[in-house]
Amino acid sequence: MATPATSSSHDPVQAGLAQLLAKLKQFRPDAPEDVVRAAVAFADAAHEGQLRKSGEPYILHPIEVAEIVAELGMDVDSVVAAILHDVLEDTEITPEKIASQFGQPVLEMVEGVTKLQLNIQPEADARQRRAAETARAAETLRKMLLAMANDFRVMVIKLADRLHNMRTLSALAPEKQTRIANETLDIYAPLAARLGIWQVKWQLEDLSFKTLHPDEFHRISELVAQTRAEREEQLDEARKSLRAHLDERGLQSAKIYGRPKHLFSIYNKMVQQGIPFEEIYDIIALRIIVEETYQCYLALGVVHELWLPMPGLFYDYIASPKPNGYQSLHTKVLGPGKGPLEIQIRTKHMHEVAEYGVAAHWSYKEGKTQATTDDKFGALRRQLFDWSSDNRTSSDFLRSVSTDLFSEQVFAFTPKGDVLDLPRGSTPIDFAFRVHSNLGLTLIGSKINGTMVPLGTEIKNGDVVELVTRKDAKPSLDWLEHAKSPHTKTKLRSYFRKQNKDVSANRGRTAVEKELRSQGLDPRLYLGDDKMAEVAKHTANCDNASDVFARVGEGLTSVQAVIDRLKIAVKEPQEHPVFKTRRSVEPTVITSGVDDVELKRAKCCQPVPGEEVVGYVTRGRGIVIHRKLCPNINKLEETEAERIIPIRWPSDGNLYPINLKIICGDRQGLLMDISTIFGESKTNVSAARIQTMPNHTAEIDVTIDVRDTQHLRDLMAKISNYSDVISILRVMGRGR
């Protein structure tokens, strides 16, 4: 974010522009400079008077971000969007002005990287502010991923923005440095790896490492510096020997480079594998760059002829590229001195893809990308759309992205040879949903490498997975135990929620039809699709008739509210001669509690103020208040209708216990999340019981005290927003 300034200097701006144009000429010689100059002038005027925390003119930040984008070889539109990427967020410039001057594609990229506004109530405490900031960051990331699914340039610009922010992080407060570095290491560095932009990925990791673990960073830096001379000597010996052998085999054009191991990867190896620095032998490595693909395999033969290959440490990513487009041969040999030596072999084009990832696939002649870009990143694009639509809360979204996108991966093949990346530990269930949701929902069996296996079998690297489906098949709840990917679990829970929703919708539709008939109205005239569509428009969280009926069946929307809206939608007479209207009786209004001897609250349906209720006049026990949807009252209406009287029960400030059953995926921390909702809404929990089921679900039976239906609806809506929650039911009690 920008801060106001009292003055600005144009000298550093012109110097920055000159450097940007030099980079653009180096990587895009044919790019029109006038458009870039116009964009810098536009952004400079928009950001006039603004400074960064370091005290520099704010415009220098977008110019340097654009320079990083240019170094990645991106097109002019991307460079222009990078220059303008903070204009919408920090200035008064309108989207229309950007579109009119620089075009719609540039505007869409700028909008894609613009952070959402942070809305925090003035009375919010520190914890609520942190929660709001986390939610804002998650929703901004969701927005960017969705924009990235349409145009990968959006995330290239965002990664460049984050890289420059990390380079200038020292100007911020320590706590903000820590938050940004953690976010970078958890989200943006892995995302750069997924897009194959290695040049950005390793810099983000090392910069985050330096901020989060400064002592370890400097210690490893010193250790690497102390052993540099020895490593250079070993590499020089290996390079000379390899050069001679490659020349003998006709590969004189091959280039040999040393490949440094970055500090964060060394640290990770020391921590994760418990290896001291002195025993990390792959700090040194060689990279061979050749002209043609076939020469990669010739060079590999030379390497294995020269040095003994280490068993099980050869990987052919040329024949089987990684999903991010990465191609190379990897081998580890016992090099000079019999120490391990890692060697990578690739063509020039493969090297560009390895270093610049999705950016290397872009060909912007006439504004079009190569067709291969869509082919190589089609699966990732589908995942981005799935993540953006599947997960409803910020915590769900971040958990899904961090696990699905950034966890350790395994690579498996379809029978046609297409490669899919999955979180390590995935099963054929995950594989099926990764290919297509319909395959997952109709899955009945699977083969791995031609052999039938249980659906819970873990997939290994290189496995060929074949799916067996049947049209009328349905998922089982115990699949939640075998699914590894949050994306798969979300799809399964959505399916199970829909099944529960159908039951509620049937119950709600029956209640609405019954009430229409009791008022002398013909359901056939009122429950048409067009009429219910109109009702759905005016009902919270409803898109269609099924949603409306489900809310009625769950007690979240009253029957009368639906009928009142239907009466507005229907222009015909309000009564139909076929139906008998019940006698009109003014309802009795309850203005105080129901604890006296004459009025009692039914134990079977546990009504609360604000919902549709009726009274049942008992023999000698006063009047018992029931919900209109109560099965017991429905039976009594058939046998003792004369004892049922209309009652209106507004909120009276008292608390009334009700029972809920929450069925959810059995994940760590879910109960705490749900308990937090009760705590934040100041809802008393008088009883709770948790039972873990064999199918890897959990049932939470809880008794809570609520004031009225609005209080109850808010709680149920917040709890159901967690994708782990399969269903939340208001449980009927016992007795009358």
N, C-alpha and C positions, 0 to 999 in steps of 0.2 A: 504494500500500500504506500501511496505517496504522502508526503507531509508538506505543508505550505512552506515557502521560502520567501525571503525578502528580495532576493536578486538572483540572476542567473548569468552564467558566462557562456558565450558562444564558442570560444576557442576550443575547449575540450570536445564540444559537440562536432565541430568541423573536423577535428582530428579523428574522432570516432567514426564519422562518416567516411573519411578517406580510407581508414583501415577496413571498414566494411566493404567499400567498393573494391579495394584491392583483393580481399578474399573472394568476392563475387566474381571478379575477373579471372582469378586463379581456378575456381571450381566451375564457373558458368561463364565462359568467355563471351558467349553471344547474348547474355542477359542485358536488357535495356536499363542503363543507369538512371535515366531520367525518372522512371517510376520510383526507384529507391530514394532518389533525392527528394521527390515530392512527398513520399511517405515520411521521411525524417523531418521535413519542414512542417508537415501536418501535425505529427506527434509532438514536435518541439513546441509548437504554438499551443497545443492542447495541454501539455504538461508545464507550461510556463509558470515559474514561481514555485515549483515543487522540487523538494530535495529528498534524497534517500537518507536513511539513518546515518550513513557515513558522512553526510554533508555534501556529497556530489550532486550535480544537477540530475534530476530523476531520469531525463531523457537518455542518459548514458546507459542505463540498464536495458531498455528495449533495443538500443543499438547493438550492445554486446550480445544480447540474446540472438538478434538477427545474424550476427557474425558467426555464432555457433551453428545456427541453421544453415548458413551459407557453406561452412566447412563440411557439413554433412552432405553437400551436393544437392540440396533441395532447390525447387524451382523459385522463380521470382515472386509468385503469389505467396509462397510460404515465408519468404524473407520479408515481404511487405506486411503480412499478418503478424509476424514476430515483432516488427517495429511498432505496430499498432495494438499489441496484445493487451495493454493495460488501459487503453484509451476509454473504453466503455465503462470500466470499473472505477477509474480514478478521476474522470473529467466529465464535463457536461456534453461531450460530443454524442450525437444520436446515431443509432444504427443506420438510419436512412442516409445520413451524410457520408458514412464510410462506404455504403453500397454504391451511392451515386458517383463517388470519386474514384473508388478502387475496385468496385465490382462485387457481386453477390458472393462468389467463392471466398474472397478475402473476408467479408463480413462473417460468413458462417464459421470460418476458422477462428476469428477473434471471439465470437460468441461462445465457441466451444471451449476456449481456455479461460473465459471470464468466470471468476469465482462468484458463487451465489452470495447474496447479501446476508449478513448475520443479524438476526432479529432476537434480541435479548430483552426481557422485561426489566425495567429499571430496578425493581425490588429483588431481582434474582441474586442468590448468594453465589459464592465462588464455585461450589460444586455444580450448580445449575448452569453457570457460565461456561465451565469446562465441558459439560454435556452438550450445550448448545454449539460450542465451537467444534466438538467432535462430529456432531450431526451435520453441521455445515460442511466440514471437510469431506465427510462421507458422501453427502448429496452432490457436492461439487465434483468429486471423483466419478460418481455415477453419471453425472451429466457429461463429463468429458469422455468417459468410455463409450457412451452412446453416440456422441459426436464422432469419436474415433472410429466407431464401427462403420460410419458413413464415409469418413475421410481420415486415413491414418496420419495425415500431416498434422492434424490437431494435436496428437500426442507427441509427435516429434518437436513441435513448438513448445509444448508444456515441459518436456524433458530438458530442452535447452534453457527454458526459463528457470527450472529447478536447479540446473547445473550452475548457472550464473549466481543464483541466490546462495548456493552452497559455497561458491568461491568467495562471496562477500559476507559470509555469515557472522563474522567476528564483530560486526557493527551492532548486532542485536543483543538484547539482554540474555544472560546465561540460560534461564529457563526456556526462553523462546528458541534459543539455539538447540537445546536438547530435544524439544518437541519436533522441530523441523527436521533435525538429523534422524530421529527415530522414524518419522514418517517417510523420509527419503529412503532409509535402509529397508523399511518394511514394504513400501509400495512402489516407489518410483525406480529404484535400482532394479528390482526384479522385473518390472514392466519393461524397462529398457532391454533387459536380457531376453524377455519374451519376444520383443520386436527385433531382436538380433543386433541392437545398436551397442556393440561392445565398447566402442570408444567412450560413450556416455556412461555406460553401466559401471565400468571399473573406476571412473573418476568419482561418480556419486558414492560408491562404496568406500573408497579411500578417504574422501572428504568427510563422510558421516563417521567413519571409524576414528578419524582424527578428533572430531568434536566429542564423540561419546566416550572414547577411551584414550585420552591424550597421552597418558603415561605408557600404555602398551604400544601406541602408535610410534612414539619416539624411541622406545626400547627396540622395537623390531626394525625401525629405520636405521638405527645405529648398528644392529647386528648385520643387516644387509650390507651396509656401507663397509663394515670391517672385513667382510668376506668377498667383496666385489672383485678385488684383484685376483684372488684365487679362482673365482668362477670365470672371470674373463680369460684367464690362462687356459682353463679346461675347454671353454667354448671355442677359443681360437684354435686349439689343437684339433677338436672335433670338426670344426668348419674346414680347416685345411685338408684333413683326410677325406671328408665327404666331397669337397670340391674336386679333388683329384679323381675320385671314383665316378662322380657324375660326368665329368668331362670324358672319361674313358668310354662311357656308355652313350655318348652322343647328346648329353643334356647340358651343353655349354651355356645355353640361355637361362638355365635355372638360377634363381637368386636364393641365397642362403642368409637368413637373419637370425640374430639372437632374439628370444622372446622372454621378456622379464615377467616374473611372477609378482603380482601386485600385493601390497602390504596386507590388505584385508583378507585375501585368499590365504596368505601365510598364517595370519592370526586364526582364521577359521580352522585350518588344518591342525594347528597347535591345540586349540580348545576342543574341537569336536573329536579328534582322534587321540588326544593326550600325547602328542609327539613333541619332544623338545626341538628347538630350532636346529640344533646340530644334526638331527636325524631327518630333516626334510631335504631330500635329495633332488626333488624336481623343481627347485628354485631356478635351475638353469634349463633351458629348452631351446630347440632350434625349429625354425620354420622354413620350409622349402616352397618357393613360389615358381610355378612352371607356366607354360603357355597353354597347353591342351590337357584335357582330362586324361587321356591315355598315358600322358607323361607322368601323372601322379602315381600310377601303378608301377611304371618303370623305375621311378625314383624310390618307391617303397621297396622294390626288389634290391636296389643298390644298398639301401640302408640295412636291410636284413642280411644281405651278403656280408656287409662290412662289420656289423655288430650283432650280437646274439639278442634276438627279441625275447622279452619277458612274457611268459605264458599268460593268456587271458587278458592282455592289456593292449589289444589291437581293436580299433573301431573304424568301421567304414561308413562315414556319414556322407559319402558321395553317392553310393548306391542307395542309401536310406537316409535322406536329409532329415534334419530336425524340423519340427513344424514351423520354426521361425525362418526357414530357408537356409540355415547353416549347412555347408558342405565342406568336408575335409577328411583326410585320412589321419588317424591318430595312432601312434605306436610308441611303446616305451622299450628301450633297449639298454643293454649294459655297455655303456660307452667307454671312452678312454679312462683308464684307471679302474675299470669295472664298476663304476658308479652308474646309477640309473640316469638315463637321458631321455627326455620326452621329445618327440619329433612330430610336427604337423606338416602335412603336405597338401597343397591346394593350388588351383589356378589363380591368375590375377583377378578374374571375375569373382571366384569364390571368396577370395581375400576381401574384396570390396564388400561383398554381402556379409562376411563375418564381422567386419569392422563397423559397417554402417547399417546393416540389417535392412529394414523396410525402406530406408532412404535410398539404398543402392538399387532397389528395384524400380525406382521412379524414373520414367522417361517423360519429360514434360513438353515434348514437341507438340505444338498445337494444343497444349493444355490437357493431354490425355496421358494416362498411365499405361504401363505395359500390362498386357492381359495376364502375364504370369503373376503379377502382384496379387490380383484377386484370387487366382488359383492357389497360390502358396499360403495366403492368409485368410482364405475363405472360412476355415474351421474356427480360427480365432475370432473372425467377425461374427460368426453365429454365436460363439460363447459370449461375446460382449453384449449382444442383444438379449441373450438369455439372462445374464446377470442383472442387466438393467431392469428387466421386467419381472423376474422371479422373486426377488427379495424385497420385503416391504419395509423393514426398519433399517436404520443406519447400521446398527450392530450386526444384523443379519447380513447386510450387504458386505461390510468389511470382512466378516468372518468367511463368507463365501469366496470373495475375491482373493483373500490372503491364502486360503487353502487350495482353491482350484487353480488359480493362476500362478501362484508363487511357491507352492510346495515342491519338494523333490518329485521329479517326474519319472514315469516309465513310458516306453514307447511300444505300442502294439500295432498290429496290422489287420486290416480287413482282408477277406479272401481275395479282393481285387488288387491288393498291394498298397492301398492308401494307409498312411501312417497316422495314428492318433496319439496324442500325448494325454496322459491321465495322472492324477495324483498317485504317488507310490502307495501300494496296498489296495488299489482298485480291483474290482471284480467284473465279471461279464455284465452285471446289472449296470454298473457305471458306464461300461463300454456301450451298452445299448442306448442309454439315455444321451450319451455323448454324440452318437450318430444321429439319432432323432427320437423325440419324445414318444412318438407312436410305436417305435420299435420297443422301447422300454415298457410301455403299458401293455403290450401284447406278447411279451417275452415268456417262453415256457422252458427253454433250455439253451445250452451253449456247448460249443466244441472249442477246445484249445489245442492247436496243432493237430487237428483231425480227430481228437479223442473227446467223447462226451464227458463233461465234468459238472459238478454241482455249481449252482449259480453263485455260491459264496467263495469260489476258488480265486485265489489271488493271482493277478496277471503279472507275468514277468516281462522284462525287456525282450523284445523281439518275438513275442508270442503272436501267432495268427489266431484271431478270435472269430468264430462263426456263430451267428445267432439263429436260434430256432424260435419262430413265433407262431401264434394262432390268433385268428381274428377275435374270437370270443374270450380270449384269456384276460385275466385281471391280476394286477399286482397283489402281493400278500404283505401284510403288515410286518412280517418278519424280515422282509427285504431291507428294512431300515437298519437292521443289525449288520447286514453284509455290505451295504452301500458305503463307500468311502467319501465320495465327492459331495460337498454341500449342494452343488447343483442338482445331483441325483436325488438327494434327500428332500430338497425343496420341491422337485417335481412330484415325488411320491406323496409328500404331505399335502400338496395341492390336490392331488387326486383323491386322497382320503377325506380331505375337507369337503370336496365337492360331493362325495357320497353322503356325508352327514348333512350337507346343505340340501340335498334333494329330499331327505326325510323331513327336514324342517319346512321346506317349501310346500310339500304335500299337506302337512299339518296346517300351515298358514292359509293355503288356498281353501281347504275345507272350512276353516273358521270364517273366512271372508264370505264364502258362498252361503254358509248358514246364517250369518248376520244379515246378508242381503235379503234372504227369504223371509227372515223374521220381521224385516221392515217393509215387506210387501213389494220388494224389487226383484226383477228377473235377472239372475246372474248372467244369462246369455247376452243381455243387453249391456252389461257393465264390465265383463271380464274379457273382452276382446283384446287382441294384441295392441291395437292402437291406443285404446283407453289405458291399459296398464303401462304402456310406454310413457304416457303422459304422467301417470302417477310416479313412475320411476325417476323422472326428471326432478321431481320435487321431494324425493325421499333420500335421506343421507346414505351415501355409499351404495347406491343402487344404479345399475345400468339397464336392467330389464325386469320383466314380470317375475321371473324366478327369484331375483334378488329381493324384490319387495315381499313376496310370499315367505321367503326364508326368514326375513327380519320379523315378520308377524309371527311365524312359528317359533322363533327363538325368544319372543317377548320383547324385541328391541323396537318394534313399531306397533302401535295399537291398531286393532281392527277398524275402529271407528274413524281413525285418521285416514286410512286407506279409502273407506267408503265415502267420507266427506270429499276427498279429492276426486273420486270416481263420479260423484254427483256433479262436480264442476265440469268434468270432461264430457259427461253424457248430456245431450241437449233434449232428450226425449222426456215424457212424463215420468215423475218420480215413483209412480206406483203402477202395478200391473194387476189386472183383475184376476189372474189365475192364483195369485198368492194372497194369503190372508195376513193382514197386518196385525202384529201383536198390539195389545192395548197400550195406549200411551200413558205412562205413569211417570210423573216427575221424580227423578232419582233422589233418594235420601242422601244428604251431604254429611259426611263424617268430618267434624271439625276438630276433634281431639283424638287421643289415643284409643286403642281398642282393647284395653286391659280391664274394662269394667265387666260386670256380670252379664250385661245384655248383649254386648258385641264381642265376638271372638274372632281371631284370625285363624283360618283353616290351616291345619298342620300339613295337609296333603299337598297343597300347591304354594304355600307360603307367599301370599300376596303382599305387595308393598304399595305405599301411596303413589298415586300417579298413573297406575295401570288400570285397565278395564276390569272392574269387579262387579259381582252381584252378591246379594245376601240370601242366605237360606235360613228360613224361619224354622227352627227346630222345635221339637215337642219338649218344652220345659227347660231347654238349655240356651235360650236366647237366640240371637242371630249370628250365624257364622259367615264370615266374609271369604269368598272364593274368587280366584281368577276366572274370567270368562272362558279361558281355554282349558280349565281344569277338567280332566276326564270324568271325575265324580259328579261335577255339576252338570255336565252334558247328559249323564244318565238320569240325574234327578229331574232334569227338564222334561224327560219323556214320561216320568211316572208321577211327579209331584210339582208340576209347573206352577201351580197356584201358590206354593210356598217360596218361590223365588222372586225377590224384589230388586229393582235397580238401585244401585248405590254409586255415589261418586265420592272418591277418597283422595282429596288433594294432599300434598305434602304438609306434614304437621311438625317437622323438626325432630321427631323421635327416630330412633334407630330400630331396625327390624332384621333379625337373622334370616339369611337365605343360604342354600347349599349350592355349590358349584362343583362340577366334575371337569377337570382339565386333562385331556389326553394329549400327550406330546411325545416327541422324540426324547430319548433318555440321554441328554447331554449335560455335561458338567456346567454348573452355573445358572441353569435355567430357573430353578426354584428361587435363586437369589434375585434374578431379573424380575420374576413375577412378584416376589415379596416387595421389591422396590416400588412397583406400581401401587401396591396396597399402601405402603408407607407414604409415598408422595401424595396420595389422595386422602390421607388421614383416615384410612379404613381399618377398623378393628378386625383382626382375625381371631375368632374364638376357638376354632378347632381346625386341625389340618392332618391329613394322613397321606403318605406317599407310598405307592406300591410300584416296584419295577416289574415289568412283565417279561416273559420269555422272548417276545418278539422285539425286544430292544425299545419298547415304549415305556412310558411311565404314566400312571394315573394319579392325579393329585385331587383328593377330595378335601374341599375347604369350606368352612362355614364363616361367613363374613356378615358384618352389620352394615346395612345401607339405609340411607335416608328415604330414597324414593327411586322411581324407575330411571330418572336421568342419571343419578349416581351409579346405578347398576349398569346402565348402557355404556357409560363412559369407561367403567372398569373392564367390561367384557370386550369392548372395542380395542382398548389398549393391549389387553392380553392376547387377543386374537391376532394382533399385528405381528407377533413373533412367528416367523416361518416354521419354527419347531413345533408350534401348537397345531395339532391336527384338528381338535374340536374343543369347544368350551360349551358345556351344557348346564342349564339351570335345572337342578335335580328336584323332582317332586319328593315331598316327604312321605311319611306314613300316616295313616288314619285320616280323620276328618276334623 
